[in-house]
Structure formats: C-alpha cells, structure tokens
Amino acid sequence: ELIHRDGAVGIIKDFCASKGIEIPQGADARTNLLEEYRKGYLAFTEEALRHSAELSTMALHEPATVDQSAAAASFETEDEAPQTAAFEEVAEQYFEEKLRGRALAPKTETEKRDALQLLSELTGRKPLSELTKQDAQKVKSALLKLPKHRNTNPRTRGKPLAEILTMADLERMSSRTVNAYLGHMQSLFTWAVDNGYADSNVFNGLRIKASRRAQSDGRQAFTAEQLQRMFAELTDPNSSLVNKDMHRWVTLIGMFTGMRLNEIAQLEKSDIRSCDGVLCIDINEDGDDRKSLKNTASKRLVPVHDTLLELGIEAFVERRQSYSRSRLFHELTYSPQNGYGRNAGRWFNEQFVPKLEFGERGLVFHCLRHTMVTRLAQAGVDETVVKALLGHTQSGVTLNTYFKEGFLATQLHSSINRFAF
C-alpha cells in the first residue's frame, strides 16, 4: 500500500497494462514481480533520500534550459573583444581604473591624457594590439622633433601635428619631457598587457638615457646666499618684490618645510594644529573635495620650523580665521592641472626669482624642496627622517609595512630645525 494505492493488485494490474501482458492468478510470476518491485522501491527511496540530503535548497519548478552553444559563443566574443578594442576605449578604461583607485593626482592625469592623445594622433588611432615596436620608434622620433609649448606658441598653436613636425628654428622639448611622454605611454601598455589588450609592451626600453652631466642639469638646490637674499625680501615689510601676505607665507612655508607647492596652497586653517605639544602642518585630503595628494606617503605631519614661529605664523593663521572660507590661502583659485598652486607658482617663478637676478636658469619653487633635502642631509639627518618630512615613500618592508604610526612629532621637530642657511 505504500507503493500503490490499490496494493499488490494495483501494482500487478498497472504493470501488465504497461507491458501488454497478462499474468494469471496464482502464478509464481506474480510473487516474483512483487518481490522485485519491493526491492526496486527500497533502492529508489534510499537513493532519493541520499540525494536530498546533499542539497542545501530544493527548487520546485523546472530548471531554465541553457543554450550551451550560445553561451560558448558569447564567452569567445568577450575573450576576443579586448584584442580589437579601439584605442580610445582602452585608454578610458585605463583612466577609469586609475581614478577609481585614486592613483592619479589632477596634474598627473592631465599630463597622461595629453601624452596618450598625442600617441593616438601619431599612430592614426590604431588599436594597441596592432602597434609594433617600429610604431613605437616612430612615435619616439616624432617626440624628439616636437617643439616646446606647441599649444601656446603663436607659431604652432592650432596647426596640424604633421605640419609642426616639419617646422624649423623651434626650441625642441627637453629629453626629460620626452622621457615623461614615453613613460606615460609605457605605463598604458603595461596596463594593456596585464589586461589582455596587447601582447607586449612596445615602449619598453625606449627612454632616452641621459649622461651624468645631463642628469645634473635638472632641478637644483638654492645656495645659502640665494636663500639669504630671498629671506631678506620675504621678511622685509617694505619690500618692493613681495606685496602680498599670501605670496610671503606660501614661500616661507615652502622654504622651511620642503612641502610641495600644491600641498601648501590647498591647506585649510584647521590643518595647522598642535600635536603632542608641537605645532604641525597636517598634510591630508580632508575637507575640500579638491584637495589631493601625490601618493600615500604624502599624507603626513610636518612640524613648524622654529623660524616660522618666530616670524609669526600663528598670528597669520589667527588673522585668517576671520575669513569665512576654510582654506588658509583662499585667494588662490583652483586649476584642474595644477590644483590651487598655479598662481603662487607663477609669481615665484616668473616674477620673484627673476627680479632677484640670481643669474641661473631653472630655479623654480620646487627647488625649495630640493634645498630642504640637501640641507638636512648635510646636517646629518637620517634619510628615513628626511623621507618622512618630505613625504617620500620609505624603502624596505620594515618601514613600509610595520612602521604605521611614524616618527613622533618631537623627533621630526628637532630634525626640521636643523635646516639652516
């Protein structure tokens, strides 16, 4: 009765009907059939229970059928797509990933986009998968012919790239700038290879190898005499070169901290705070959503140099509290490429330093950063402390992985006060 509602009679009747046979009453075949039916039912029940025990859920409807051939074709299409993706599509995916990971400062993003746009123009917008080493060599040759400031120079502004490359008597881009362009192109290809959009990095090994002399011609530190001359003008209330408090304090902070220009320009008043009894500048991305840092190591505390305290930086910050805006240097406007530091940098590089008539080319605001490194190293400050003050990435697992709290503000204070001229 557990097997059939009519019992043994019903089992035999249904079986005979399905097979088109008849088994007479009293025949041994009836007994044998019922015994085999019982064994089969028990085996079926045991298997059903075992299978049911293995399931975490049970579906009470028919499963959806899957067209295996269509699924395979779809997978193949997705797998092959990256190999023929358009240049612009791959470049945008590259930027989207970098920006999602906050791996690009605004200025770096602008430089990268300019370099990759140029690559697209020079190669006729060929997909990355089709670019060869010969194509990369042609791009390098074109970069070596490109003039400085082609987008702002009246002679080249608005002209087709092909025409600009044939123009003579123009100052060409420096090797440093050419290498920067090649570096951005190489970075794109590294990402493209990792993500299946190219088979090899055709820009590997193409950067210009500079001689030691050429390397030494880069950014340099200010001399002690040059620092003294700048300091005298910056602290003279009657100076004809320094007329704005904003210019004065941006430069003084750069001189006595080695901070990057945009790190100073984007400071908020609340970023000047006491830490363990030491007045510090907190370099962070808090507050204004336009604040940015170059890298992870850039987030740091820089103690205020005693000279800045003597010059009245606390009183300057206090005066700024009366302004409704949260930024310390609210006069500085934002530029997508250079952040808040563009106008202060132009004043320093194009007006202040030239009028001091140092007689040397290439002295810009960033040289104050080189100067801080040079003077601290000469004063015997440990390299790891210099890196902590300047926001450079530390070397080795110990400092990068385990030294999360960093140096104490008192340690850094005593070290930064060794900067002198």
C-alpha positions as CSV (number, residue, x, y, z in Angstrom):
1,E,0.0,0.0,0.0
2,L,3.0,2.4,0.5
3,I,3.9,1.8,-3.2
4,H,0.4,1.7,-4.8
5,R,-3.0,2.9,-3.5
6,D,-4.6,-0.5,-4.6
7,G,-1.8,-2.6,-3.0
8,A,-0.3,-5.6,-4.7
9,V,-3.3,-6.0,-7.1
10,G,-2.9,-2.5,-8.4
11,I,0.9,-2.9,-8.9
12,I,0.4,-6.1,-11.0
13,K,-2.6,-4.6,-12.9
14,D,-0.6,-1.4,-13.9
15,F,2.5,-3.4,-14.8
16,C,0.6,-5.8,-17.1
17,A,-1.2,-2.9,-18.7
18,S,2.0,-1.1,-19.5
19,K,3.6,-4.2,-21.0
20,G,0.5,-5.5,-22.8
21,I,0.6,-8.9,-21.0
22,E,-1.5,-10.9,-18.6
23,I,-0.3,-12.9,-15.5
24,P,-2.8,-15.5,-14.3
25,Q,-4.0,-15.5,-10.7
26,G,-1.8,-17.8,-8.5
27,A,1.2,-17.8,-10.9
28,D,4.7,-17.7,-9.3
29,A,5.4,-14.8,-11.6
30,R,3.1,-12.6,-9.6
31,T,5.0,-13.3,-6.4
32,N,8.4,-12.7,-8.1
33,L,7.2,-9.5,-9.6
34,L,6.0,-8.1,-6.3
35,E,9.3,-9.0,-4.6
36,E,11.4,-7.3,-7.3
37,Y,9.1,-4.3,-7.2
38,R,9.6,-4.0,-3.5
39,K,13.4,-4.2,-3.8
40,G,13.3,-1.5,-6.6
41,Y,11.2,0.8,-4.5
42,L,13.5,0.5,-1.5
43,A,16.6,1.2,-3.6
44,F,14.8,4.2,-5.2
45,T,13.8,5.6,-1.8
46,E,17.3,5.2,-0.4
47,E,18.9,7.0,-3.4
48,A,16.3,9.8,-3.3
49,L,16.9,10.4,0.5
50,R,20.7,10.4,-0.1
51,H,20.4,12.9,-2.9
52,S,18.1,15.1,-1.0
53,A,20.5,15.2,2.0
54,E,23.2,16.6,-0.3
55,L,21.1,19.6,-1.3
56,S,21.0,22.9,0.7
57,T,17.9,24.1,-1.2
58,M,15.3,22.5,-3.4
59,A,13.7,24.0,-6.5
60,L,10.1,23.2,-7.0
61,H,10.0,24.3,-10.7
62,E,11.5,23.2,-13.9
63,P,15.1,24.5,-14.3
64,A,15.8,27.0,-17.1
65,T,17.4,25.5,-20.1
66,V,20.7,27.0,-21.2
67,D,21.8,27.1,-24.8
68,Q,25.4,25.9,-24.3
69,S,26.4,26.8,-27.8
70,A,25.2,30.4,-27.4
71,A,26.9,30.7,-24.0
72,A,30.2,29.4,-25.5
73,A,29.9,31.9,-28.4
74,S,29.3,34.7,-26.0
75,F,32.3,33.8,-24.0
76,E,34.5,33.6,-27.0
77,T,33.3,37.1,-28.2
78,E,34.1,38.6,-24.8
79,D,37.5,36.9,-24.8
80,E,38.4,38.2,-28.2
81,A,37.0,41.7,-27.8
82,P,40.0,43.2,-25.9
83,Q,42.3,42.3,-28.8
84,T,40.5,44.6,-31.2
85,A,39.2,47.3,-28.8
86,A,39.6,50.8,-30.1
87,F,42.4,52.9,-28.7
88,E,40.0,55.4,-27.0
89,E,38.1,52.6,-25.4
90,V,41.2,51.1,-23.8
91,A,42.5,54.4,-22.7
92,E,39.3,55.4,-21.0
93,Q,39.2,52.0,-19.2
94,Y,42.8,52.7,-18.1
95,F,41.9,56.1,-16.7
96,E,38.8,54.8,-15.1
97,E,40.7,52.2,-13.1
98,K,43.4,54.6,-12.1
99,L,40.9,57.2,-11.0
100,R,38.8,54.7,-9.1
101,G,42.0,53.7,-7.2
102,R,42.8,57.4,-6.6
103,A,46.2,56.7,-8.2
104,L,46.4,59.9,-10.2
105,A,46.8,63.5,-9.0
106,P,44.9,66.0,-11.2
107,K,48.2,67.3,-12.7
108,T,49.4,63.8,-13.5
109,E,46.1,62.9,-15.1
110,T,46.3,65.9,-17.4
111,E,49.8,65.1,-18.4
112,K,48.9,61.4,-19.1
113,R,45.8,62.4,-21.2
114,D,48.0,64.8,-23.2
115,A,50.6,62.1,-23.8
116,L,48.1,59.4,-24.8
117,Q,46.2,61.8,-27.0
118,L,49.4,62.5,-28.8
119,L,50.1,58.8,-29.1
120,S,46.7,58.3,-30.7
121,E,47.4,61.1,-33.2
122,L,50.8,59.9,-34.1
123,T,49.7,56.3,-34.7
124,G,46.4,57.1,-36.6
125,R,44.4,55.7,-33.6
126,K,45.4,52.2,-34.3
127,P,44.3,49.7,-31.6
128,L,47.1,48.9,-29.1
129,S,47.1,45.3,-30.1
130,E,48.2,46.3,-33.6
131,L,51.0,48.7,-32.6
132,T,54.5,47.3,-33.2
133,K,58.0,48.2,-32.0
134,Q,58.5,50.1,-35.2
135,D,55.4,52.2,-34.5
136,A,56.8,53.0,-31.1
137,Q,60.2,54.0,-32.6
138,K,58.3,56.4,-35.0
139,V,56.5,57.9,-32.0
140,K,59.8,58.5,-30.2
141,S,61.3,60.1,-33.3
142,A,58.3,62.4,-33.6
143,L,58.6,63.4,-29.9
144,L,62.2,64.3,-30.4
145,K,61.1,66.8,-33.1
146,L,58.2,68.3,-31.2
147,P,58.8,71.9,-30.0
148,K,58.2,73.2,-26.5
149,H,54.8,74.7,-25.7
150,R,53.3,73.7,-29.1
151,N,49.8,74.5,-27.9
152,T,50.6,78.0,-26.7
153,N,53.4,79.1,-29.0
154,P,51.9,81.5,-31.6
155,R,53.9,79.8,-34.4
156,T,52.5,76.4,-33.7
157,R,49.2,76.9,-31.9
158,G,46.3,75.4,-33.8
159,K,48.5,74.0,-36.6
160,P,48.2,70.3,-37.6
161,L,50.7,68.0,-35.9
162,A,52.2,66.9,-39.2
163,E,53.0,70.5,-40.1
164,I,54.5,71.2,-36.7
165,L,56.9,68.3,-37.1
166,T,58.4,69.9,-40.2
167,M,58.9,73.4,-38.8
168,A,62.4,74.5,-38.2
169,D,64.0,77.1,-35.8
170,L,61.9,76.0,-32.9
171,E,63.2,75.0,-29.5
172,R,62.6,71.3,-29.0
173,M,61.2,69.6,-25.9
174,S,63.9,68.6,-23.4
175,S,65.0,65.0,-23.0
176,R,63.3,65.0,-19.6
177,T,60.0,65.9,-21.2
178,V,60.4,63.4,-24.0
179,N,61.0,60.7,-21.4
180,A,58.0,61.8,-19.4
181,Y,55.8,61.3,-22.5
182,L,57.4,57.9,-23.2
183,G,56.8,57.0,-19.6
184,H,53.1,57.7,-19.8
185,M,52.9,55.6,-23.0
186,Q,54.8,52.8,-21.4
187,S,52.5,52.8,-18.4
188,L,49.4,52.5,-20.6
189,F,51.0,49.5,-22.4
190,T,52.0,47.8,-19.1
191,W,48.3,48.0,-18.1
192,A,47.2,46.9,-21.5
193,V,49.4,43.8,-21.4
194,D,48.2,42.9,-17.9
195,N,44.5,43.2,-19.0
196,G,44.8,41.4,-22.3
197,Y,44.7,44.4,-24.7
198,A,48.2,43.9,-26.0
199,D,50.7,41.1,-26.2
200,S,53.8,43.1,-25.4
201,N,54.9,46.5,-24.2
202,V,56.4,48.0,-27.3
203,F,57.6,51.1,-25.4
204,N,59.9,49.2,-23.1
205,G,63.5,50.4,-23.3
206,L,62.8,53.5,-25.4
207,R,63.5,56.2,-22.9
208,I,66.5,58.4,-23.6
209,K,69.5,57.5,-21.4
210,A,70.9,60.8,-20.1
211,S,74.6,61.3,-19.3
212,R,75.6,62.2,-15.8
213,R,76.1,65.8,-16.9
214,A,72.6,65.9,-18.3
215,Q,71.2,64.4,-15.2
216,S,73.0,67.1,-13.1
217,D,71.4,69.8,-15.2
218,G,68.0,69.1,-13.7
219,R,66.4,70.8,-10.7
220,Q,68.9,72.1,-8.2
221,A,69.0,73.4,-4.7
222,F,69.3,77.1,-3.8
223,T,72.6,78.2,-2.4
224,A,72.9,79.7,1.1
225,E,73.5,83.1,-0.4
226,Q,70.3,82.8,-2.6
227,L,68.3,81.7,0.4
228,Q,69.5,84.6,2.4
229,R,68.6,87.1,-0.3
230,M,65.1,85.6,-0.6
231,F,64.6,85.5,3.1
232,A,65.6,89.2,3.4
233,E,62.9,90.2,0.8
234,L,60.3,87.9,2.3
235,T,60.7,89.3,5.8
236,D,61.1,93.0,4.8
237,P,57.7,94.8,5.3
238,N,58.9,97.4,2.8
239,S,60.0,95.0,0.1
240,S,59.2,96.1,-3.4
241,L,59.1,92.5,-4.6
242,V,56.7,91.0,-2.0
243,N,53.4,92.9,-1.7
244,K,51.0,90.2,-0.6
245,D,50.9,88.2,2.6
246,M,49.7,85.2,0.6
247,H,52.9,85.2,-1.5
248,R,55.1,85.8,1.5
249,W,53.7,82.9,3.6
250,V,53.4,80.4,0.8
251,T,57.1,80.9,0.0
252,L,58.2,80.9,3.7
253,I,56.4,77.7,4.4
254,G,57.9,76.1,1.3
255,M,61.4,77.3,2.3
256,F,61.2,76.0,5.9
257,T,59.2,72.7,5.3
258,G,60.1,71.5,1.8
259,M,56.4,70.9,1.1
260,R,55.1,70.7,-2.4
261,L,53.5,73.9,-3.8
262,N,50.0,72.4,-4.1
263,E,50.3,70.9,-0.6
264,I,50.8,74.4,0.8
265,A,48.2,76.1,-1.5
266,Q,45.4,73.8,-0.6
267,L,45.9,73.9,3.2
268,E,42.9,74.6,5.4
269,K,43.2,76.7,8.5
270,S,42.4,73.6,10.6
271,D,45.4,71.8,9.1
272,I,47.7,74.0,11.3
273,R,47.3,72.2,14.6
274,S,49.2,71.1,17.8
275,C,50.4,67.5,18.1
276,D,52.0,66.4,21.3
277,G,52.7,70.0,22.2
278,V,54.3,70.7,18.8
279,L,52.7,73.0,16.2
280,C,52.4,71.0,13.0
281,I,51.1,71.2,9.5
282,D,48.8,68.3,8.8
283,I,49.0,67.4,5.1
284,N,45.9,65.5,4.2
285,E,42.9,65.2,1.8
286,D,40.3,66.1,4.4
287,G,37.7,68.9,3.9
288,D,37.7,70.4,0.4
289,D,37.0,67.6,-2.1
290,R,39.5,69.2,-4.5
291,K,42.4,68.5,-2.1
292,S,44.7,65.9,-3.5
293,L,48.0,64.1,-2.5
294,K,50.6,62.8,-4.9
295,N,50.8,59.4,-3.2
296,T,50.1,57.6,0.0
297,A,53.4,58.7,1.6
298,S,52.4,62.4,1.0
299,K,49.9,62.2,4.0
300,R,52.0,63.3,6.9
301,L,52.6,65.7,9.7
302,V,55.4,68.3,9.3
303,P,56.4,70.3,12.4
304,V,56.5,74.0,12.0
305,H,60.2,75.2,11.9
306,D,61.1,77.5,14.8
307,T,61.9,80.3,12.4
308,L,58.3,80.3,11.1
309,L,57.2,80.5,14.8
310,E,59.5,83.5,15.3
311,L,58.1,85.2,12.2
312,G,54.6,84.9,13.5
313,I,52.9,82.1,11.6
314,E,50.4,81.5,14.4
315,A,49.3,85.2,14.3
316,F,49.0,84.9,10.5
317,V,46.7,81.8,10.8
318,E,44.7,83.6,13.5
319,R,44.2,86.6,11.2
320,R,42.9,84.2,8.6
321,Q,40.3,82.9,11.0
322,S,38.2,86.0,10.3
323,Y,37.6,84.9,6.7
324,S,34.6,82.7,6.1
325,R,36.4,80.3,3.8
326,S,38.1,77.3,5.3
327,R,41.2,77.4,3.2
328,L,44.3,79.2,4.6
329,F,45.1,80.8,1.2
330,H,41.6,81.5,-0.1
331,E,42.9,83.9,-2.7
332,L,44.4,81.0,-4.7
333,T,42.0,79.7,-7.4
334,Y,41.7,76.1,-8.5
335,S,43.2,74.8,-11.7
336,P,42.4,71.2,-12.8
337,Q,46.0,70.7,-13.9
338,N,47.9,72.4,-11.1
339,G,45.5,72.4,-8.2
340,Y,45.5,75.6,-6.1
341,G,49.2,76.3,-6.5
342,R,49.3,77.7,-10.1
343,N,49.1,81.4,-9.4
344,A,51.5,81.3,-6.5
345,G,53.9,79.3,-8.6
346,R,53.8,81.7,-11.4
347,W,54.5,84.7,-9.1
348,F,57.5,82.9,-7.6
349,N,58.9,81.5,-10.9
350,E,58.2,84.4,-13.3
351,Q,58.4,87.5,-11.0
352,F,60.1,87.0,-7.7
353,V,63.1,84.8,-8.6
354,P,63.9,86.6,-11.9
355,K,63.9,90.0,-10.2
356,L,66.4,88.7,-7.6
357,E,68.8,88.3,-10.6
358,F,70.5,85.1,-9.4
359,G,71.9,84.6,-12.9
360,E,70.9,80.9,-13.1
361,R,68.2,79.3,-15.2
362,G,65.8,76.6,-13.9
363,L,65.4,78.0,-10.4
364,V,61.7,77.4,-9.5
365,F,59.5,76.9,-6.5
366,H,60.2,73.1,-6.5
367,C,63.8,73.8,-5.9
368,L,63.0,74.8,-2.4
369,R,62.1,71.1,-1.9
370,H,65.5,70.1,-3.3
371,T,67.1,72.6,-1.0
372,M,65.5,71.1,2.1
373,V,66.7,67.6,1.2
374,T,70.2,68.9,0.6
375,R,70.5,71.0,3.8
376,L,69.0,68.2,6.0
377,A,71.4,65.6,4.5
378,Q,74.3,67.9,5.0
379,A,73.2,68.4,8.6
380,G,73.4,64.7,9.2
381,V,69.6,64.0,9.4
382,D,68.9,60.3,8.8
383,E,67.4,59.6,5.4
384,T,64.3,57.9,6.8
385,V,63.5,61.1,8.7
386,V,64.1,63.2,5.6
387,K,61.7,61.0,3.7
388,A,59.1,61.3,6.4
389,L,59.3,65.1,6.4
390,L,59.2,65.3,2.6
391,G,56.5,62.7,2.0
392,H,58.7,60.3,0.1
393,T,58.0,56.5,0.2
394,Q,60.2,54.6,2.6
395,S,62.4,51.7,1.5
396,G,62.0,48.2,2.8
397,V,59.3,46.1,4.5
398,T,60.1,47.3,8.0
399,L,59.2,51.0,7.5
400,N,56.6,50.5,4.8
401,T,54.6,47.7,6.5
402,Y,55.2,47.8,10.2
403,F,56.1,51.5,11.0
404,K,52.5,52.7,10.6
405,E,52.5,55.3,13.4
406,G,55.6,57.0,12.0
407,F,58.1,59.2,13.8
408,L,57.0,61.3,16.8
409,A,56.3,65.0,16.2
410,T,59.0,65.8,18.7
411,Q,61.5,63.8,16.7
412,L,60.6,65.4,13.4
413,H,60.6,68.9,15.1
414,S,64.2,68.6,16.2
415,S,65.2,67.3,12.7
416,I,63.5,70.0,10.7
417,N,65.1,72.7,12.9
418,R,68.4,71.5,11.6
419,F,67.6,73.2,8.3
420,A,69.6,76.4,8.3
421,F,71.3,78.8,5.9
